[in-house]
Amino acid sequence: MVVAEQVKENDRKTLQDFLINYQNEKYFTDVIKLPGARFVKASMDDYQPIIDLSKLINER
């Protein structure tokens, strides 16, 4: 999940902590459709392969 830049750092941390610790198995099974799934913290480095692929596709 991406949080807008203008969100205060304290609010951003609260949201991150909530999502990373969210353990509602029914939600992940019924909504995400992936039993056992969980939210994890990600950095821009985690997205770099997707960013690179998108740039490559859009160069054509």
N, CA, C and O atoms as a Tripos MOL2 file, in Angstrom:
@<TRIPOS>MOLECULE
protein
  240   239    60     0     0
PROTEIN
NO_CHARGES

@<TRIPOS>ATOM
      1 N           0.8470   -1.1670    0.0000 N.3       1 MET1
      2 CA          0.0000    0.0000    0.0000 C.3       1 MET1
      3 C           0.8960    1.2350    0.0000 C.2       1 MET1
      4 O           1.8880    1.3020    0.7260 O.2       1 MET1
      5 N           0.5360    2.1820   -0.8050 N.am      2 VAL2
      6 CA          1.2650    3.4340   -0.8610 C.3       2 VAL2
      7 C           0.4770    4.4820   -0.0990 C.2       2 VAL2
      8 O          -0.7440    4.5720   -0.2240 O.2       2 VAL2
      9 N           1.1830    5.2710    0.6880 N.am      3 VAL3
     10 CA          0.5460    6.3350    1.4720 C.3       3 VAL3
     11 C           1.0090    7.6690    0.9090 C.2       3 VAL3
     12 O           2.1970    7.8570    0.6440 O.2       3 VAL3
     13 N           0.0870    8.5840    0.7290 N.am      4 ALA4
     14 CA          0.4050    9.8920    0.1610 C.3       4 ALA4
     15 C           1.5060   10.5890    0.9500 C.2       4 ALA4
     16 O           1.6020   10.4530    2.1700 O.2       4 ALA4
     17 N           2.3320   11.3360    0.2260 N.am      5 GLU5
     18 CA          3.4600   12.0240    0.8540 C.3       5 GLU5
     19 C           3.0340   12.9960    1.9390 C.2       5 GLU5
     20 O           3.7580   13.1880    2.9160 O.2       5 GLU5
     21 N           1.8720   13.6100    1.7820 N.am      6 GLN6
     22 CA          1.4510   14.6270    2.7490 C.3       6 GLN6
     23 C           0.9300   14.0390    4.0630 C.2       6 GLN6
     24 O           0.6160   14.7880    4.9880 O.2       6 GLN6
     25 N           0.8340   12.7240    4.1580 N.am      7 VAL7
     26 CA          0.4170   12.0920    5.4070 C.3       7 VAL7
     27 C           1.5560   12.2290    6.4160 C.2       7 VAL7
     28 O           2.7110   11.9300    6.1120 O.2       7 VAL7
     29 N           1.2170   12.6760    7.5980 N.am      8 LYS8
     30 CA          2.2260   12.8650    8.6480 C.3       8 LYS8
     31 C           2.9240   11.5500    8.9590 C.2       8 LYS8
     32 O           2.3130   10.4820    8.9200 O.2       8 LYS8
     33 N           4.2120   11.6440    9.2670 N.am      9 GLU9
     34 CA          5.0310   10.4570    9.5220 C.3       9 GLU9
     35 C           4.4510    9.5900   10.6370 C.2       9 GLU9
     36 O           4.4710    8.3630   10.5410 O.2       9 GLU9
     37 N           3.9390   10.2160   11.6850 N.am     10 ASN10
     38 CA          3.3480    9.4580   12.7880 C.3      10 ASN10
     39 C           2.1260    8.6690   12.3190 C.2      10 ASN10
     40 O           1.9400    7.5170   12.7110 O.2      10 ASN10
     41 N           1.2940    9.2890   11.4810 N.am     11 ASP11
     42 CA          0.1140    8.5970   10.9470 C.3      11 ASP11
     43 C           0.5230    7.4790    9.9990 C.2      11 ASP11
     44 O          -0.0840    6.4080    9.9870 O.2      11 ASP11
     45 N           1.5520    7.7360    9.2080 N.am     12 ARG12
     46 CA          2.0690    6.7150    8.2910 C.3      12 ARG12
     47 C           2.5490    5.4920    9.0740 C.2      12 ARG12
     48 O           2.2630    4.3550    8.7000 O.2      12 ARG12
     49 N           3.2830    5.7370   10.1680 N.am     13 LYS13
     50 CA          3.7940    4.6550   11.0140 C.3      13 LYS13
     51 C           2.6460    3.8720   11.6460 C.2      13 LYS13
     52 O           2.6910    2.6440   11.7130 O.2      13 LYS13
     53 N           1.6200    4.5800   12.1080 N.am     14 THR14
     54 CA          0.4540    3.9210   12.7040 C.3      14 THR14
     55 C          -0.2200    3.0100   11.6920 C.2      14 THR14
     56 O          -0.5830    1.8790   12.0160 O.2      14 THR14
     57 N          -0.3890    3.4960   10.4690 N.am     15 LEU15
     58 CA         -1.0190    2.6960    9.4160 C.3      15 LEU15
     59 C          -0.1550    1.4840    9.0630 C.2      15 LEU15
     60 O          -0.6650    0.3720    8.9260 O.2      15 LEU15
     61 N           1.1440    1.7040    8.9200 N.am     16 GLN16
     62 CA          2.0540    0.5870    8.6310 C.3      16 GLN16
     63 C           1.9840   -0.4770    9.7210 C.2      16 GLN16
     64 O           1.8520   -1.6650    9.4270 O.2      16 GLN16
     65 N           2.0700   -0.0610   10.9510 N.am     17 ASP17
     66 CA          2.0290   -1.0160   12.0680 C.3      17 ASP17
     67 C           0.7260   -1.7990   12.0690 C.2      17 ASP17
     68 O           0.7260   -3.0090   12.2940 O.2      17 ASP17
     69 N          -0.3880   -1.1130   11.8190 N.am     18 PHE18
     70 CA         -1.6830   -1.7980   11.7850 C.3      18 PHE18
     71 C          -1.6950   -2.8670   10.6970 C.2      18 PHE18
     72 O          -2.0630   -4.0140   10.9520 O.2      18 PHE18
     73 N          -1.2910   -2.4870    9.4790 N.am     19 LEU19
     74 CA         -1.3540   -3.4300    8.3640 C.3      19 LEU19
     75 C          -0.3930   -4.5950    8.5390 C.2      19 LEU19
     76 O          -0.7580   -5.7430    8.2850 O.2      19 LEU19
     77 N           0.8220   -4.3160    8.9670 N.am     20 ILE20
     78 CA          1.8080   -5.3860    9.1260 C.3      20 ILE20
     79 C           1.3800   -6.3850   10.2060 C.2      20 ILE20
     80 O           1.7180   -7.5670   10.1310 O.2      20 ILE20
     81 N           0.6510   -5.9150   11.1890 N.am     21 ASN21
     82 CA          0.2140   -6.7960   12.2820 C.3      21 ASN21
     83 C          -1.2060   -7.3340   12.1000 C.2      21 ASN21
     84 O          -1.7180   -8.0300   12.9770 O.2      21 ASN21
     85 N          -1.8410   -7.0210   10.9780 N.am     22 TYR22
     86 CA         -3.2230   -7.4530   10.7230 C.3      22 TYR22
     87 C          -3.2610   -8.9670   10.5410 C.2      22 TYR22
     88 O          -2.5410   -9.5050    9.7000 O.2      22 TYR22
     89 N          -4.0800   -9.6490   11.3050 N.am     23 GLN23
     90 CA         -4.0990  -11.1120   11.3050 C.3      23 GLN23
     91 C          -5.4710  -11.7180   11.0160 C.2      23 GLN23
     92 O          -5.7280  -12.8540   11.4150 O.2      23 GLN23
     93 N          -6.3580  -10.9920   10.3340 N.am     24 ASN24
     94 CA         -7.7100  -11.4790   10.0670 C.3      24 ASN24
     95 C          -7.6860  -12.4700    8.8990 C.2      24 ASN24
     96 O          -7.7620  -12.0740    7.7360 O.2      24 ASN24
     97 N          -7.5810  -13.7400    9.2200 N.am     25 GLU25
     98 CA         -7.4690  -14.7770    8.1900 C.3      25 GLU25
     99 C          -8.6580  -14.7650    7.2360 C.2      25 GLU25
    100 O          -8.4880  -15.0020    6.0400 O.2      25 GLU25
    101 N          -9.8440  -14.4950    7.7400 N.am     26 LYS26
    102 CA        -11.0390  -14.4550    6.8820 C.3      26 LYS26
    103 C         -10.8970  -13.3680    5.8150 C.2      26 LYS26
    104 O         -11.2810  -13.5810    4.6650 O.2      26 LYS26
    105 N         -10.3560  -12.2200    6.1780 N.am     27 TYR27
    106 CA        -10.1330  -11.1390    5.2060 C.3      27 TYR27
    107 C          -9.1880  -11.5980    4.1020 C.2      27 TYR27
    108 O          -9.4810  -11.4180    2.9200 O.2      27 TYR27
    109 N          -8.0640  -12.1870    4.4750 N.am     28 PHE28
    110 CA         -7.0910  -12.6040    3.4680 C.3      28 PHE28
    111 C          -7.6460  -13.7150    2.5800 C.2      28 PHE28
    112 O          -7.3470  -13.7630    1.3860 O.2      28 PHE28
    113 N          -8.4370  -14.5920    3.1450 N.am     29 THR29
    114 CA         -9.0210  -15.6800    2.3700 C.3      29 THR29
    115 C         -10.1440  -15.1790    1.4640 C.2      29 THR29
    116 O         -10.1920  -15.5280    0.2850 O.2      29 THR29
    117 N         -11.0450  -14.3630    2.0090 N.am     30 ASP30
    118 CA        -12.2220  -13.9360    1.2550 C.3      30 ASP30
    119 C         -11.9800  -12.7500    0.3270 C.2      30 ASP30
    120 O         -12.5390  -12.7020   -0.7680 O.2      30 ASP30
    121 N         -11.1650  -11.8060    0.7430 N.am     31 VAL31
    122 CA        -10.9620  -10.5850   -0.0420 C.3      31 VAL31
    123 C          -9.7100  -10.6770   -0.9090 C.2      31 VAL31
    124 O          -9.7670  -10.4230   -2.1120 O.2      31 VAL31
    125 N          -8.6040  -11.0320   -0.3170 N.am     32 ILE32
    126 CA         -7.3460  -11.1400   -1.0560 C.3      32 ILE32
    127 C          -7.3060  -12.4460   -1.8560 C.2      32 ILE32
    128 O          -6.5630  -12.5680   -2.8300 O.2      32 ILE32
    129 N          -8.1100  -13.4110   -1.4310 N.am     33 LYS33
    130 CA         -8.2040  -14.7250   -2.0950 C.3      33 LYS33
    131 C          -6.9070  -15.5170   -1.9950 C.2      33 LYS33
    132 O          -6.5510  -16.2730   -2.8980 O.2      33 LYS33
    133 N          -6.2060  -15.3290   -0.8760 N.am     34 LEU34
    134 CA         -4.9520  -16.0410   -0.6860 C.3      34 LEU34
    135 C          -4.7890  -16.3940    0.7850 C.2      34 LEU34
    136 O          -4.2170  -15.6210    1.5540 O.2      34 LEU34
    137 N          -5.2920  -17.5650    1.1780 N.am     35 PRO35
    138 CA         -5.1570  -17.9640    2.5770 C.3      35 PRO35
    139 C          -3.6980  -17.9310    3.0150 C.2      35 PRO35
    140 O          -2.8070  -18.3540    2.2790 O.2      35 PRO35
    141 N          -3.4700  -17.4300    4.2030 N.am     36 GLY36
    142 CA         -2.1210  -17.3600    4.7310 C.3      36 GLY36
    143 C          -1.3570  -16.1060    4.3180 C.2      36 GLY36
    144 O          -0.2460  -15.8750    4.7960 O.2      36 GLY36
    145 N          -1.9390  -15.2950    3.4380 N.am     37 ALA37
    146 CA         -1.2690  -14.0610    3.0010 C.3      37 ALA37
    147 C          -1.2070  -13.0750    4.1600 C.2      37 ALA37
    148 O          -1.9990  -13.1510    5.1000 O.2      37 ALA37
    149 N          -0.2690  -12.1620    4.0800 N.am     38 ARG38
    150 CA         -0.1440  -11.0930    5.0720 C.3      38 ARG38
    151 C           0.4270   -9.8670    4.3820 C.2      38 ARG38
    152 O           1.0490   -9.9730    3.3260 O.2      38 ARG38
    153 N           0.2140   -8.7120    4.9790 N.am     39 PHE39
    154 CA          0.8500   -7.4940    4.5100 C.3      39 PHE39
    155 C           2.2870   -7.4840    5.0110 C.2      39 PHE39
    156 O           2.5590   -7.8950    6.1400 O.2      39 PHE39
    157 N           3.1950   -7.0200    4.1800 N.am     40 VAL40
    158 CA          4.5930   -6.9120    4.5730 C.3      40 VAL40
    159 C           5.0980   -5.5210    4.2030 C.2      40 VAL40
    160 O           4.5820   -4.8820    3.2860 O.2      40 VAL40
    161 N           6.1070   -5.0680    4.9250 N.am     41 LYS41
    162 CA          6.6940   -3.7770    4.6220 C.3      41 LYS41
    163 C           7.5710   -3.9320    3.3760 C.2      41 LYS41
    164 O           8.3320   -4.8920    3.2560 O.2      41 LYS41
    165 N           7.4530   -2.9820    2.4600 N.am     42 ALA42
    166 CA          8.2350   -3.0150    1.2280 C.3      42 ALA42
    167 C           8.9200   -1.6680    1.0210 C.2      42 ALA42
    168 O           8.4490   -0.6320    1.4900 O.2      42 ALA42
    169 N          10.0270   -1.7080    0.3180 N.am     43 SER43
    170 CA         10.7450   -0.4760   -0.0050 C.3      43 SER43
    171 C          10.6970   -0.2750   -1.5150 C.2      43 SER43
    172 O          10.2470   -1.1580   -2.2460 O.2      43 SER43
    173 N          11.1560    0.8720   -1.9810 N.am     44 MET44
    174 CA         11.2170    1.1130   -3.4200 C.3      44 MET44
    175 C          12.1260    0.1000   -4.1080 C.2      44 MET44
    176 O          11.9030   -0.2450   -5.2680 O.2      44 MET44
    177 N          13.1470   -0.3770   -3.4040 N.am     45 ASP45
    178 CA         14.0270   -1.3980   -3.9850 C.3      45 ASP45
    179 C          13.2580   -2.6700   -4.3330 C.2      45 ASP45
    180 O          13.5780   -3.3480   -5.3090 O.2      45 ASP45
    181 N          12.2470   -2.9880   -3.5340 N.am     46 ASP46
    182 CA         11.4320   -4.1740   -3.8060 C.3      46 ASP46
    183 C          10.6570   -4.0310   -5.1170 C.2      46 ASP46
    184 O          10.3610   -5.0250   -5.7810 O.2      46 ASP46
    185 N          10.3340   -2.8030   -5.4830 N.am     47 TYR47
    186 CA          9.5530   -2.5370   -6.6940 C.3      47 TYR47
    187 C          10.4200   -2.2880   -7.9240 C.2      47 TYR47
    188 O           9.8930   -2.1880   -9.0320 O.2      47 TYR47
    189 N          11.7310   -2.1850   -7.7540 N.am     48 GLN48
    190 CA         12.6060   -1.8090   -8.8640 C.3      48 GLN48
    191 C          12.4820   -2.7260  -10.0740 C.2      48 GLN48
    192 O          12.4520   -2.2140  -11.1930 O.2      48 GLN48
    193 N          12.4080   -4.0450   -9.9270 N.am     49 PRO49
    194 CA         12.2470   -4.8910  -11.1210 C.3      49 PRO49
    195 C          10.9660   -4.5680  -11.8970 C.2      49 PRO49
    196 O          10.9600   -4.6150  -13.1270 O.2      49 PRO49
    197 N           9.9040   -4.2480  -11.2010 N.am     50 ILE50
    198 CA          8.6470   -3.9060  -11.8670 C.3      50 ILE50
    199 C           8.7730   -2.5530  -12.5660 C.2      50 ILE50
    200 O           8.2830   -2.3770  -13.6820 O.2      50 ILE50
    201 N           9.4320   -1.6020  -11.9080 N.am     51 ILE51
    202 CA          9.6540   -0.2880  -12.5060 C.3      51 ILE51
    203 C          10.4860   -0.4340  -13.7780 C.2      51 ILE51
    204 O          10.1720    0.1620  -14.8080 O.2      51 ILE51
    205 N          11.5490   -1.2320  -13.6940 N.am     52 ASP52
    206 CA         12.4060   -1.4520  -14.8630 C.3      52 ASP52
    207 C          11.6390   -2.1060  -16.0060 C.2      52 ASP52
    208 O          11.7860   -1.7030  -17.1600 O.2      52 ASP52
    209 N          10.8310   -3.0990  -15.7010 N.am     53 LEU53
    210 CA         10.0310   -3.7730  -16.7180 C.3      53 LEU53
    211 C           9.0380   -2.8120  -17.3560 C.2      53 LEU53
    212 O           8.8620   -2.8170  -18.5740 O.2      53 LEU53
    213 N           8.4000   -2.0030  -16.5540 N.am     54 SER54
    214 CA          7.4480   -1.0190  -17.0690 C.3      54 SER54
    215 C           8.1300   -0.0410  -18.0240 C.2      54 SER54
    216 O           7.5820    0.2910  -19.0750 O.2      54 SER54
    217 N           9.3260    0.4200  -17.6540 N.am     55 LYS55
    218 CA         10.0720    1.3320  -18.5280 C.3      55 LYS55
    219 C          10.4180    0.6490  -19.8490 C.2      55 LYS55
    220 O          10.3140    1.2540  -20.9160 O.2      55 LYS55
    221 N          10.8250   -0.6010  -19.7680 N.am     56 LEU56
    222 CA         11.1790   -1.3530  -20.9590 C.3      56 LEU56
    223 C           9.9810   -1.5220  -21.8780 C.2      56 LEU56
    224 O          10.1000   -1.3290  -23.0880 O.2      56 LEU56
    225 N           8.8490   -1.8720  -21.3330 N.am     57 ILE57
    226 CA          7.6300   -2.0660  -22.1220 C.3      57 ILE57
    227 C           7.1870   -0.7500  -22.7640 C.2      57 ILE57
    228 O           6.7630   -0.7260  -23.9190 O.2      57 ILE57
    229 N           7.2860    0.3270  -22.0150 N.am     58 ASN58
    230 CA          6.7890    1.6120  -22.5000 C.3      58 ASN58
    231 C           7.7670    2.3240  -23.4510 C.2      58 ASN58
    232 O           7.4150    3.3490  -24.0350 O.2      58 ASN58
    233 N           8.9870    1.7950  -23.6100 N.am     59 GLU59
    234 CA          9.9300    2.3670  -24.5510 C.3      59 GLU59
    235 C           9.5470    2.0570  -25.9850 C.2      59 GLU59
    236 O           9.9770    2.7510  -26.9050 O.2      59 GLU59
    237 N           8.7610    1.0470  -26.1810 N.am     60 ARG60
    238 CA          8.3970    0.6010  -27.5500 C.3      60 ARG60
    239 C           7.3260    1.4600  -28.1330 C.2      60 ARG60
    240 O           6.9010    1.2330  -29.2660 O.2      60 ARG60
@<TRIPOS>BOND
     1     1     2 1
     2     2     3 1
     3     3     4 2
     4     3     5 am
     5     5     6 1
     6     6     7 1
     7     7     8 2
     8     7     9 am
     9     9    10 1
    10    10    11 1
    11    11    12 2
    12    11    13 am
    13    13    14 1
    14    14    15 1
    15    15    16 2
    16    15    17 am
    17    17    18 1
    18    18    19 1
    19    19    20 2
    20    19    21 am
    21    21    22 1
    22    22    23 1
    23    23    24 2
    24    23    25 am
    25    25    26 1
    26    26    27 1
    27    27    28 2
    28    27    29 am
    29    29    30 1
    30    30    31 1
    31    31    32 2
    32    31    33 am
    33    33    34 1
    34    34    35 1
    35    35    36 2
    36    35    37 am
    37    37    38 1
    38    38    39 1
    39    39    40 2
    40    39    41 am
    41    41    42 1
    42    42    43 1
    43    43    44 2
    44    43    45 am
    45    45    46 1
    46    46    47 1
    47    47    48 2
    48    47    49 am
    49    49    50 1
    50    50    51 1
    51    51    52 2
    52    51    53 am
    53    53    54 1
    54    54    55 1
    55    55    56 2
    56    55    57 am
    57    57    58 1
    58    58    59 1
    59    59    60 2
    60    59    61 am
    61    61    62 1
    62    62    63 1
    63    63    64 2
    64    63    65 am
    65    65    66 1
    66    66    67 1
    67    67    68 2
    68    67    69 am
    69    69    70 1
    70    70    71 1
    71    71    72 2
    72    71    73 am
    73    73    74 1
    74    74    75 1
    75    75    76 2
    76    75    77 am
    77    77    78 1
    78    78    79 1
    79    79    80 2
    80    79    81 am
    81    81    82 1
    82    82    83 1
    83    83    84 2
    84    83    85 am
    85    85    86 1
    86    86    87 1
    87    87    88 2
    88    87    89 am
    89    89    90 1
    90    90    91 1
    91    91    92 2
    92    91    93 am
    93    93    94 1
    94    94    95 1
    95    95    96 2
    96    95    97 am
    97    97    98 1
    98    98    99 1
    99    99   100 2
   100    99   101 am
   101   101   102 1
   102   102   103 1
   103   103   104 2
   104   103   105 am
   105   105   106 1
   106   106   107 1
   107   107   108 2
   108   107   109 am
   109   109   110 1
   110   110   111 1
   111   111   112 2
   112   111   113 am
   113   113   114 1
   114   114   115 1
   115   115   116 2
   116   115   117 am
   117   117   118 1
   118   118   119 1
   119   119   120 2
   120   119   121 am
   121   121   122 1
   122   122   123 1
   123   123   124 2
   124   123   125 am
   125   125   126 1
   126   126   127 1
   127   127   128 2
   128   127   129 am
   129   129   130 1
   130   130   131 1
   131   131   132 2
   132   131   133 am
   133   133   134 1
   134   134   135 1
   135   135   136 2
   136   135   137 am
   137   137   138 1
   138   138   139 1
   139   139   140 2
   140   139   141 am
   141   141   142 1
   142   142   143 1
   143   143   144 2
   144   143   145 am
   145   145   146 1
   146   146   147 1
   147   147   148 2
   148   147   149 am
   149   149   150 1
   150   150   151 1
   151   151   152 2
   152   151   153 am
   153   153   154 1
   154   154   155 1
   155   155   156 2
   156   155   157 am
   157   157   158 1
   158   158   159 1
   159   159   160 2
   160   159   161 am
   161   161   162 1
   162   162   163 1
   163   163   164 2
   164   163   165 am
   165   165   166 1
   166   166   167 1
   167   167   168 2
   168   167   169 am
   169   169   170 1
   170   170   171 1
   171   171   172 2
   172   171   173 am
   173   173   174 1
   174   174   175 1
   175   175   176 2
   176   175   177 am
   177   177   178 1
   178   178   179 1
   179   179   180 2
   180   179   181 am
   181   181   182 1
   182   182   183 1
   183   183   184 2
   184   183   185 am
   185   185   186 1
   186   186   187 1
   187   187   188 2
   188   187   189 am
   189   189   190 1
   190   190   191 1
   191   191   192 2
   192   191   193 am
   193   193   194 1
   194   194   195 1
   195   195   196 2
   196   195   197 am
   197   197   198 1
   198   198   199 1
   199   199   200 2
   200   199   201 am
   201   201   202 1
   202   202   203 1
   203   203   204 2
   204   203   205 am
   205   205   206 1
   206   206   207 1
   207   207   208 2
   208   207   209 am
   209   209   210 1
   210   210   211 1
   211   211   212 2
   212   211   213 am
   213   213   214 1
   214   214   215 1
   215   215   216 2
   216   215   217 am
   217   217   218 1
   218   218   219 1
   219   219   220 2
   220   219   221 am
   221   221   222 1
   222   222   223 1
   223   223   224 2
   224   223   225 am
   225   225   226 1
   226   226   227 1
   227   227   228 2
   228   227   229 am
   229   229   230 1
   230   230   231 1
   231   231   232 2
   232   231   233 am
   233   233   234 1
   234   234   235 1
   235   235   236 2
   236   235   237 am
   237   237   238 1
   238   238   239 1
   239   239   240 2
@<TRIPOS>SUBSTRUCTURE
     1 MET1         2 RESIDUE 1 A MET
     2 VAL2         6 RESIDUE 1 A VAL
     3 VAL3        10 RESIDUE 1 A VAL
     4 ALA4        14 RESIDUE 1 A ALA
     5 GLU5        18 RESIDUE 1 A GLU
     6 GLN6        22 RESIDUE 1 A GLN
     7 VAL7        26 RESIDUE 1 A VAL
     8 LYS8        30 RESIDUE 1 A LYS
     9 GLU9        34 RESIDUE 1 A GLU
    10 ASN10       38 RESIDUE 1 A ASN
    11 ASP11       42 RESIDUE 1 A ASP
    12 ARG12       46 RESIDUE 1 A ARG
    13 LYS13       50 RESIDUE 1 A LYS
    14 THR14       54 RESIDUE 1 A THR
    15 LEU15       58 RESIDUE 1 A LEU
    16 GLN16       62 RESIDUE 1 A GLN
    17 ASP17       66 RESIDUE 1 A ASP
    18 PHE18       70 RESIDUE 1 A PHE
    19 LEU19       74 RESIDUE 1 A LEU
    20 ILE20       78 RESIDUE 1 A ILE
    21 ASN21       82 RESIDUE 1 A ASN
    22 TYR22       86 RESIDUE 1 A TYR
    23 GLN23       90 RESIDUE 1 A GLN
    24 ASN24       94 RESIDUE 1 A ASN
    25 GLU25       98 RESIDUE 1 A GLU
    26 LYS26      102 RESIDUE 1 A LYS
    27 TYR27      106 RESIDUE 1 A TYR
    28 PHE28      110 RESIDUE 1 A PHE
    29 THR29      114 RESIDUE 1 A THR
    30 ASP30      118 RESIDUE 1 A ASP
    31 VAL31      122 RESIDUE 1 A VAL
    32 ILE32      126 RESIDUE 1 A ILE
    33 LYS33      130 RESIDUE 1 A LYS
    34 LEU34      134 RESIDUE 1 A LEU
    35 PRO35      138 RESIDUE 1 A PRO
    36 GLY36      142 RESIDUE 1 A GLY
    37 ALA37      146 RESIDUE 1 A ALA
    38 ARG38      150 RESIDUE 1 A ARG
    39 PHE39      154 RESIDUE 1 A PHE
    40 VAL40      158 RESIDUE 1 A VAL
    41 LYS41      162 RESIDUE 1 A LYS
    42 ALA42      166 RESIDUE 1 A ALA
    43 SER43      170 RESIDUE 1 A SER
    44 MET44      174 RESIDUE 1 A MET
    45 ASP45      178 RESIDUE 1 A ASP
    46 ASP46      182 RESIDUE 1 A ASP
    47 TYR47      186 RESIDUE 1 A TYR
    48 GLN48      190 RESIDUE 1 A GLN
    49 PRO49      194 RESIDUE 1 A PRO
    50 ILE50      198 RESIDUE 1 A ILE
    51 ILE51      202 RESIDUE 1 A ILE
    52 ASP52      206 RESIDUE 1 A ASP
    53 LEU53      210 RESIDUE 1 A LEU
    54 SER54      214 RESIDUE 1 A SER
    55 LYS55      218 RESIDUE 1 A LYS
    56 LEU56      222 RESIDUE 1 A LEU
    57 ILE57      226 RESIDUE 1 A ILE
    58 ASN58      230 RESIDUE 1 A ASN
    59 GLU59      234 RESIDUE 1 A GLU
    60 ARG60      238 RESIDUE 1 A ARG
